[in-house]
Amino acid sequence: MLISFNFLDFSCVNFNSFFKSKKYNNIKVVENDTLQKKPKIYAKLLTDKSIFGENEKIVLQYYVENKDILPISGIITGEIQGQNIKTLYTFKENINLQPKEKKTLYFSFNAVPPQIMRAYIRIAQNGKFISTHNIAIASEPLKISTQVFEPLDFKTFWEKNFQNLQKKLQSGFKIIKKYRPDMSNAQFYTHEITWFSDAGRKVTGWYRVPTHGQKVKALLQLPALGAYFAKAFTLSENENIGTPSHLAVLSLNLGIGQGESAKKQIMEGIENKETYFYKQVILDCLIGVHFLANESQTFGNEIIVEGMSQGGGLALMLASLDKRIKTCLPDVPFFCGMPYLWTQTYWVKREADLYLKNKQKLNPAFSLTHAQILENLAYYDVANFVKMMPPTTNVYISVGLQDTTCPPLSILAMYQQTRGKKSIKIYPKGEHNGGGVMHRKEKF
């Protein structure tokens, strides 16, 4: 099967290296809106293989197509960029195409040390790029060398927060459980779950439990950033976010907000590890574990946690903090390998800069550097949490090689630090959906 990508999908482009440089081999880079005028000649990379062995020659296939009724000529350039944003290989040649002609071509280069790379193919006419396309490729991804920064007091910081939360829960913390007959049926009872966090944020969830009354395993489902669970769906009801029908399930909504507005929370309170927004989010998720562990129809010491993106990162954090969690099933997890998340994406640093700008508008004396932000984010890096994970915990992680929201290098940095009985599946064509519906069915 051939990879198919929309050639105008600029989420895959490394903005730090390509669009910020105004020239590439003396060819002017035009703005995105110019590229969107649908040129008559296209170039697209095609491959049924994008993960290579360490000593394997890398061969990539691409095609060029003339969609015009007239002959067209141009200059085609290719580039392989390493994960350190250095060029490993380039080529440049003239291309001539007759009306409606399509050519399939190849380029290759020698094996490289383990790393994730990005392959670019571009066509220029009259000194301007008119078509560009890129994909991620990898050489022995599980052997890539990574490093993360762990604060000296990371473990004690979270042990203290976990212990304080347990004291709070044991002293009469109120969780409201309301039966919802309108969402129940002969197979399931559904309850609406509500509590209020220390920050005053309303946390809600849907608790679905089989009506047969027998004890079952429980699953805590955590949302992606900006997502909201309208109910605890079964797999037959919703193949994208549904869960197996034999489990008791709490689908948790964290009160963070929906859509693009939720991104504003990513940096809220980051000037201090104690005030960072996600500290309370993590504690709220642990309250969800507490709820499931104390339900009369669940096996309280055999809890499963799962989620995608933000939910995947939170699932790994919980599995590292609470020993009652025995299985963790995160997909394309966020908050992993913070140094790589910062450098391999454009949007995380952008959110940090927007936060700093808004703070300085309110208080011109406000001062916070990128280095200070990264130092505090280290307390929320999943790569540091998973070092505390019990070695008996079952962990199955999915990764999309083409993911530019939670890039694979950041997840691999975390995976290398993970204790427990771990396994990982890298989907060569996967973007931020990882393995999608197919993987969801497989992991359950």
C-alpha positions as CSV (number, residue, x, y, z in Angstrom):
1,M,0.0,0.0,0.0
2,L,1.3,3.4,-0.9
3,I,1.5,6.3,1.5
4,S,-0.8,9.2,0.5
5,F,-0.4,12.6,2.0
6,N,-2.0,15.9,1.1
7,F,0.9,17.9,-0.4
8,L,-0.4,21.1,1.1
9,D,-0.4,19.7,4.7
10,F,2.1,22.1,6.2
11,S,1.8,20.6,9.7
12,C,4.5,18.2,8.6
13,V,7.0,20.9,7.6
14,N,9.8,21.8,10.0
15,F,9.1,25.5,10.2
16,N,12.3,26.1,12.2
17,S,14.5,25.0,9.3
18,F,12.6,25.5,6.1
19,F,10.1,28.4,6.1
20,K,12.3,30.6,8.4
21,S,15.1,30.4,5.9
22,K,14.2,32.6,2.9
23,K,16.2,30.7,0.4
24,Y,17.0,27.1,-0.4
25,N,19.9,26.6,-2.8
26,N,19.3,30.1,-4.1
27,I,15.6,29.5,-4.8
28,K,13.2,31.9,-3.2
29,V,10.6,30.4,-0.8
30,V,7.1,31.6,-1.5
31,E,4.5,32.0,1.2
32,N,1.9,29.3,1.9
33,D,-1.0,31.2,0.2
34,T,1.0,31.3,-3.0
35,L,1.5,27.5,-2.9
36,Q,-2.3,27.1,-2.5
37,K,-2.9,28.5,-6.0
38,K,-2.8,24.9,-7.2
39,P,0.2,24.8,-9.6
40,K,0.0,22.6,-12.7
41,I,3.0,20.5,-11.8
42,Y,3.2,18.4,-8.6
43,A,5.7,16.3,-6.8
44,K,4.8,13.8,-4.1
45,L,6.9,11.2,-2.1
46,L,5.5,7.7,-2.2
47,T,6.7,4.8,-0.1
48,D,5.5,1.6,1.3
49,K,8.4,1.6,3.6
50,S,9.6,4.4,5.8
51,I,11.4,2.6,8.7
52,F,14.8,1.2,7.7
53,G,17.5,-0.9,9.4
54,E,20.6,0.7,10.7
55,N,22.8,-0.7,7.9
56,E,20.1,-0.6,5.2
57,K,20.4,1.6,2.1
58,I,17.5,4.1,2.0
59,V,15.5,4.2,-1.2
60,L,12.6,6.6,-1.7
61,Q,10.1,6.8,-4.5
62,Y,8.4,9.9,-5.7
63,Y,6.3,11.0,-8.7
64,V,6.0,14.2,-10.6
65,E,2.9,15.0,-12.6
66,N,1.9,17.6,-15.2
67,K,-1.8,18.4,-15.0
68,D,-1.7,21.1,-17.6
69,I,-2.5,20.7,-21.3
70,L,0.8,22.2,-22.2
71,P,4.4,21.0,-21.7
72,I,6.0,22.1,-18.4
73,S,9.6,22.2,-17.2
74,G,11.0,22.9,-13.8
75,I,13.8,22.2,-11.3
76,I,13.2,19.3,-8.9
77,T,15.2,19.2,-5.6
78,G,15.3,16.6,-2.9
79,E,16.6,16.8,0.7
80,I,17.0,14.4,3.6
81,Q,17.1,16.3,6.9
82,G,18.4,14.6,10.1
83,Q,16.7,15.0,13.5
84,N,19.3,17.6,14.4
85,I,18.0,19.7,11.4
86,K,21.2,19.1,9.4
87,T,21.0,18.1,5.8
88,L,22.2,14.6,5.2
89,Y,21.6,14.4,1.4
90,T,20.4,16.6,-1.4
91,F,19.9,16.3,-5.2
92,K,18.8,18.7,-7.9
93,E,17.9,18.1,-11.5
94,N,15.8,19.5,-14.4
95,I,12.4,18.0,-15.2
96,N,10.5,18.2,-18.4
97,L,6.9,16.8,-18.7
98,Q,4.6,16.5,-21.6
99,P,0.9,17.4,-21.2
100,K,-0.8,15.1,-18.5
101,E,2.5,13.2,-18.2
102,K,3.3,11.5,-14.9
103,K,6.8,10.1,-14.0
104,T,7.8,7.8,-11.1
105,L,11.4,8.4,-10.0
106,Y,13.7,7.3,-7.2
107,F,16.5,8.6,-5.1
108,S,18.6,6.8,-2.6
109,F,21.4,7.4,0.0
110,N,23.5,5.3,2.2
111,A,22.5,4.0,5.6
112,V,22.7,6.4,8.6
113,P,22.9,6.0,12.3
114,P,19.6,5.5,14.2
115,Q,17.5,8.7,13.9
116,I,14.3,10.1,12.6
117,M,14.6,12.1,9.4
118,R,12.4,14.1,7.1
119,A,12.5,13.7,3.3
120,Y,11.5,16.7,1.2
121,I,10.7,16.9,-2.5
122,R,10.2,20.3,-4.2
123,I,9.6,21.7,-7.6
124,A,10.7,25.2,-8.6
125,Q,9.8,27.4,-11.6
126,N,11.2,30.8,-12.3
127,G,13.2,30.7,-9.0
128,K,10.1,29.9,-6.9
129,F,9.0,26.7,-5.2
130,I,5.5,25.8,-6.5
131,S,5.1,22.4,-5.1
132,T,6.5,20.8,-1.9
133,H,5.9,17.6,-0.1
134,N,7.6,15.8,2.8
135,I,7.3,12.7,5.0
136,A,9.1,11.4,8.1
137,I,11.4,8.3,7.7
138,A,13.4,6.5,10.4
139,S,16.5,4.4,10.8
140,E,16.3,1.9,13.7
141,P,14.0,4.2,15.8
142,L,14.2,2.1,19.0
143,K,18.0,2.5,19.0
144,I,17.9,6.3,18.9
145,S,19.9,7.9,21.7
146,T,17.9,10.5,23.7
147,Q,18.4,12.5,26.9
148,V,15.9,14.1,29.2
149,F,16.4,16.4,32.2
150,E,15.1,15.1,35.6
151,P,15.0,17.5,38.5
152,L,16.7,16.2,41.7
153,D,13.4,16.5,43.7
154,F,11.1,15.1,41.0
155,K,10.3,11.9,42.9
156,T,9.8,13.6,46.3
157,F,7.6,16.4,44.7
158,W,5.1,13.8,43.3
159,E,5.2,11.5,46.2
160,K,4.3,14.4,48.5
161,N,1.5,15.5,46.2
162,F,0.1,11.9,45.9
163,Q,0.2,11.4,49.7
164,N,-1.5,14.7,50.3
165,L,-4.3,13.8,47.9
166,Q,-4.8,10.4,49.6
167,K,-5.3,12.2,52.9
168,K,-7.8,14.5,51.3
169,L,-9.7,11.6,49.8
170,Q,-9.8,9.8,53.1
171,S,-11.2,12.8,55.0
172,G,-14.6,12.9,53.3
173,F,-13.9,14.4,49.8
174,K,-17.3,14.6,48.0
175,I,-17.8,12.9,44.7
176,I,-21.4,13.2,43.4
177,K,-22.8,10.0,41.6
178,K,-26.1,10.6,39.9
179,Y,-28.0,7.7,38.1
180,R,-29.0,8.6,34.6
181,P,-31.9,6.4,33.5
182,D,-32.1,8.3,30.1
183,M,-28.6,7.0,29.3
184,S,-29.0,3.5,30.7
185,N,-30.4,0.3,29.1
186,A,-30.8,-3.4,29.8
187,Q,-27.0,-3.9,29.3
188,F,-25.5,-0.9,31.2
189,Y,-26.3,1.5,34.0
190,T,-24.9,5.0,33.4
191,H,-24.1,7.5,36.2
192,E,-23.0,11.1,35.9
193,I,-20.0,11.8,38.1
194,T,-19.1,15.2,39.4
195,W,-16.6,16.8,41.8
196,F,-14.9,20.2,42.1
197,S,-11.1,20.5,42.0
198,D,-9.1,22.6,44.5
199,A,-8.9,25.2,41.7
200,G,-12.7,25.4,41.6
201,R,-12.9,23.7,38.2
202,K,-15.8,21.4,37.7
203,V,-14.8,17.8,36.7
204,T,-17.4,15.5,35.2
205,G,-17.5,12.0,33.9
206,W,-19.8,9.2,32.7
207,Y,-19.6,5.9,34.6
208,R,-20.9,2.9,32.7
209,V,-21.2,-0.4,34.5
210,P,-22.7,-3.7,33.3
211,T,-26.1,-4.5,34.8
212,H,-25.3,-8.2,35.5
213,G,-23.9,-7.2,38.9
214,Q,-20.8,-9.3,38.8
215,K,-17.3,-7.8,39.6
216,V,-15.5,-6.5,36.5
217,K,-12.2,-4.8,35.7
218,A,-12.4,-1.0,35.5
219,L,-11.1,1.4,32.9
220,L,-10.4,5.1,33.3
221,Q,-10.6,6.9,29.9
222,L,-8.9,10.3,29.7
223,P,-9.6,12.9,27.0
224,A,-7.4,14.4,24.3
225,L,-6.8,18.2,24.7
226,G,-9.9,20.0,23.7
227,A,-12.0,16.8,23.5
228,Y,-15.2,16.0,25.4
229,F,-16.9,12.7,26.1
230,A,-20.6,12.9,25.5
231,K,-21.0,9.5,27.2
232,A,-19.0,6.3,27.9
233,F,-19.3,4.8,24.4
234,T,-18.8,1.1,23.7
235,L,-16.6,0.0,20.7
236,S,-19.7,-1.0,18.8
237,E,-21.2,2.5,19.3
238,N,-18.1,4.5,18.4
239,E,-15.0,2.8,17.0
240,N,-12.8,5.9,17.4
241,I,-13.3,6.4,21.2
242,G,-15.4,3.5,22.4
243,T,-14.3,1.0,25.0
244,P,-15.0,-2.8,25.5
245,S,-18.5,-3.5,26.8
246,H,-17.4,-6.0,29.4
247,L,-15.6,-3.3,31.5
248,A,-16.8,-0.8,34.0
249,V,-15.7,2.6,32.4
250,L,-15.3,6.1,33.7
251,S,-14.9,8.5,30.8
252,L,-13.6,11.6,32.4
253,N,-14.0,15.2,31.3
254,L,-11.5,17.5,33.0
255,G,-13.2,20.9,32.5
256,I,-10.2,22.2,30.5
257,G,-12.3,23.5,27.6
258,Q,-12.9,22.4,24.0
259,G,-11.3,23.0,20.7
260,E,-8.4,25.4,20.1
261,S,-9.2,27.4,23.2
262,A,-7.9,24.5,25.3
263,K,-4.4,25.1,24.0
264,K,-4.2,28.3,26.1
265,Q,-4.1,26.1,29.2
266,I,-0.9,24.4,28.2
267,M,1.3,27.1,29.8
268,E,-1.0,28.4,32.5
269,G,0.9,28.9,35.7
270,I,4.2,27.5,34.3
271,E,6.2,30.2,36.2
272,N,6.2,27.8,39.1
273,K,6.0,24.0,39.4
274,E,3.5,24.3,42.2
275,T,1.1,26.7,40.3
276,Y,1.3,25.0,36.9
277,F,-2.2,24.2,35.6
278,Y,-1.5,20.5,35.0
279,K,-0.6,19.8,38.6
280,Q,-4.3,19.9,39.5
281,V,-5.3,18.1,36.3
282,I,-3.1,15.2,37.3
283,L,-4.5,15.1,40.8
284,D,-8.1,15.2,39.4
285,C,-7.3,12.2,37.2
286,L,-6.0,10.4,40.3
287,I,-9.4,11.1,41.9
288,G,-10.9,9.2,39.0
289,V,-8.7,6.2,39.9
290,H,-9.8,6.5,43.5
291,F,-13.5,6.5,42.4
292,L,-13.1,3.3,40.3
293,A,-11.0,1.6,43.0
294,N,-13.8,2.0,45.5
295,E,-16.8,1.0,43.4
296,S,-18.4,-2.1,44.7
297,Q,-18.6,-3.8,41.3
298,T,-14.9,-3.3,40.3
299,F,-11.7,-5.1,41.0
300,G,-10.0,-2.1,42.7
301,N,-6.5,-3.3,42.2
302,E,-6.7,-4.1,38.5
303,I,-7.4,-0.7,37.0
304,I,-6.8,0.0,33.3
305,V,-6.0,3.6,32.1
306,E,-6.1,4.7,28.5
307,G,-6.2,7.9,26.4
308,M,-5.0,9.6,23.3
309,S,-2.5,12.6,23.1
310,Q,-3.1,14.6,26.3
311,G,-5.1,11.6,27.6
312,G,-2.2,9.2,26.7
313,G,0.3,11.3,28.6
314,L,-1.9,11.5,31.7
315,A,-2.5,7.8,31.6
316,L,1.2,7.2,31.8
317,M,1.6,9.6,34.7
318,L,-1.2,7.9,36.6
319,A,0.3,4.4,36.0
320,S,3.6,5.7,37.4
321,L,2.0,7.1,40.6
322,D,-0.8,4.7,41.5
323,K,0.0,1.0,42.0
324,R,-3.6,0.0,41.6
325,I,-3.2,0.6,37.9
326,K,-2.1,-2.6,36.2
327,T,-2.5,-1.8,32.5
328,C,-1.7,1.4,30.6
329,L,-2.8,1.8,27.0
330,P,-1.7,5.3,25.7
331,D,-1.9,6.4,22.1
332,V,0.4,9.2,20.7
333,P,1.0,10.5,24.2
334,F,1.6,14.2,24.9
335,F,3.9,15.6,27.6
336,C,6.7,13.2,26.6
337,G,10.4,14.1,26.2
338,M,9.8,17.8,26.8
339,P,13.2,19.0,25.2
340,Y,12.2,17.2,22.0
341,L,8.6,18.3,22.1
342,W,9.9,21.9,22.3
343,T,12.4,21.6,19.4
344,Q,10.5,19.1,17.1
345,T,7.2,21.1,17.0
346,Y,6.5,24.8,16.5
347,W,3.2,25.0,18.4
348,V,4.5,24.3,22.0
349,K,7.0,27.1,21.9
350,R,4.4,29.3,20.2
351,E,2.0,28.7,23.1
352,A,4.8,29.6,25.6
353,D,5.5,32.9,23.7
354,L,1.8,33.8,23.6
355,Y,1.6,33.2,27.4
356,L,4.6,35.3,28.1
357,K,3.3,38.1,25.8
358,N,-0.1,38.1,27.6
359,K,1.5,38.1,31.0
360,Q,3.7,41.0,30.1
361,K,0.8,43.0,28.8
362,L,-0.8,42.8,32.2
363,N,2.4,43.3,34.1
364,P,5.4,44.8,32.2
365,A,7.7,43.7,34.9
366,F,6.8,40.0,34.5
367,S,9.9,38.0,33.5
368,L,10.2,34.3,32.5
369,T,12.7,32.7,30.2
370,H,12.3,29.7,27.9
371,A,15.0,27.9,30.1
372,Q,12.9,28.5,33.2
373,I,9.8,27.2,31.4
374,L,11.6,24.0,30.4
375,E,12.9,23.6,33.9
376,N,9.4,23.7,35.3
377,L,8.0,21.5,32.5
378,A,10.5,18.8,33.5
379,Y,8.3,18.2,36.6
380,Y,5.5,17.2,34.2
381,D,7.6,15.3,31.6
382,V,6.2,11.8,31.2
383,A,9.8,10.6,30.6
384,N,10.5,11.3,34.3
385,F,7.2,9.8,35.6
386,V,7.7,6.4,33.9
387,K,11.0,5.8,35.8
388,M,8.7,5.3,38.9
389,M,6.4,2.9,37.2
390,P,6.0,-0.5,38.9
391,P,7.9,-3.2,36.8
392,T,4.8,-5.4,36.6
393,T,2.7,-2.7,34.9
394,N,1.6,-3.7,31.3
395,V,2.2,-0.8,28.9
396,Y,1.3,-0.7,25.2
397,I,2.1,2.5,23.4
398,S,1.2,3.6,19.9
399,V,3.1,6.2,17.8
400,G,2.5,7.8,14.4
401,L,5.7,8.3,12.5
402,Q,4.2,11.3,10.6
403,D,2.8,12.9,13.8
404,T,3.9,16.5,14.2
405,T,1.7,17.3,17.2
406,C,3.3,14.7,19.5
407,P,6.4,13.8,17.4
408,P,7.7,10.3,17.6
409,L,11.2,11.4,18.9
410,S,9.5,12.8,22.0
411,I,7.6,9.6,22.7
412,L,10.7,7.4,22.0
413,A,12.6,9.5,24.6
414,M,9.9,8.6,27.1
415,Y,9.7,4.9,26.0
416,Q,13.5,4.4,26.7
417,Q,12.9,5.4,30.3
418,T,9.8,3.3,30.9
419,R,9.8,0.6,33.4
420,G,7.2,-2.2,33.4
421,K,6.4,-4.8,30.8
422,K,6.4,-2.4,27.8
423,S,5.8,-2.6,24.1
424,I,5.4,0.0,21.4
425,K,4.0,0.1,17.9
426,I,5.1,2.7,15.4
427,Y,2.7,3.2,12.5
428,P,4.8,4.5,9.5
429,K,1.8,6.3,7.9
430,G,0.2,7.3,11.2
431,E,-0.2,11.0,11.9
432,H,-1.7,12.3,15.2
433,N,-4.3,9.5,15.1
434,G,-1.5,6.9,15.4
435,G,-2.9,3.5,14.3
436,G,-6.5,4.8,14.4
437,V,-9.4,2.4,14.6
438,M,-7.3,-0.6,13.7
439,H,-5.0,0.0,16.7
440,R,-7.9,0.7,19.0
441,K,-9.4,-2.7,18.3
442,E,-6.1,-4.4,18.6
443,K,-5.1,-2.9,22.0
444,F,-8.3,-4.0,23.7
